[in-house]
């Protein structure tokens, strides 16, 4: 089954409620990864983005894109949902950046366009990875980085039954130390072999 229309309908339907509930936390401070709000300053997953061409793959309300644009990145926010892109446009502020509607499985960009492609529970949480990861690799320049955070299999397989499970109601951090709830992937597109 093609997941693109179903995902678009879902996010168009829930966008307003999602942004109302989660934007105050997600947008409160820049560069906080995932359910446990781990600072990127600690993880160093994105590094310095100043002057870098950056694609947020599933930007939602644009919280990460806004922060990176303010740091001097040349950001493009991509999302499947018109409603999510509307939320990002309304919240954009003075650091303007392009918003593009599209799917992670069918990126509407030329090859070798971005220095960094990333998402935090964005497009790579919703798109089939065997389609989306090659698309991300295609649009990355040589030496570019793909960084993404997704739910780990233990998040659903071994929940703490006494604790609410879900975004902003995650299992306590001590549980997540035993059963990793999230997976932060950092990889790069290699340079071609040189003679």
Residue, then its C-alpha position, 0 to 999 in steps of 0.5 A: x500500500x502506498x503510504x504517502x496519501x495516508x500519511x498526508x491525510x493523517x497529518x492534515x487532520x492532526x496538525x492543529x492539535x499536534x502543534x497546539x500540544x507539542x509546539x510549546x515544548x519543541x519550539x521552546x529551546x533549539x536543538x533538543x532531540x526526541x522524546x527526552x529533549x537531549x541537547x544537540x550540544x551534548x550529542x554533536x549530531x548536527x555540528x556547526x550548520x553556519x553556511x550549510x545547505x540543510x534539508x529538514x526531512x519532515x519539518x512539521x511546524x518548522x521548529x528545527x528549521x527556524x532554529x537552524x536558519x537563525x544559526x546561519x544555515x541555508x535551510x529548506x523545510x520539506x513536509x508532506x502535509x499542507x497543514x504542517x507547512x502552514x503551521x511552519x509558515x505562520x511561525x517562521x518569523x524573520x529568518x525566512x526559508x523555503x517550505x516545500x511540499x513533498x514526500x521523503x520517498x520522492x524528494x523533489x530536489x536535484x542530486x548533490x544539493x544538500x550538505x546535511x539532511x536530517x529529521x527528528x521523528x520526521x520523514x524517516x519515521x513515516x516513509x519506508x526506509x528502503x525508499x527514503x534513505x536512498x533519496x536522502x543519499x541522492x540529494x546529499x553532496x559528497x561528504x554530506x551527512x544524514x542524521x535522523x532520530x526515530x523510535x527504537x524497537x524497544x519503545x513499543x516492545x518493552x514499555x513500562x506498563x506503569x508509565x504512559x507511552x508516547x510523545x511527551x509522555x515517554x517512559x522515564x529516562x532510567x527505563x530508556x537507559x535499559x531499553x533504548x527508546x530512540x535511535x539517533x543515526x549519524x552517517x555520511x555520503x562518502x567521497x569517491x575513491x581517489x587514485 
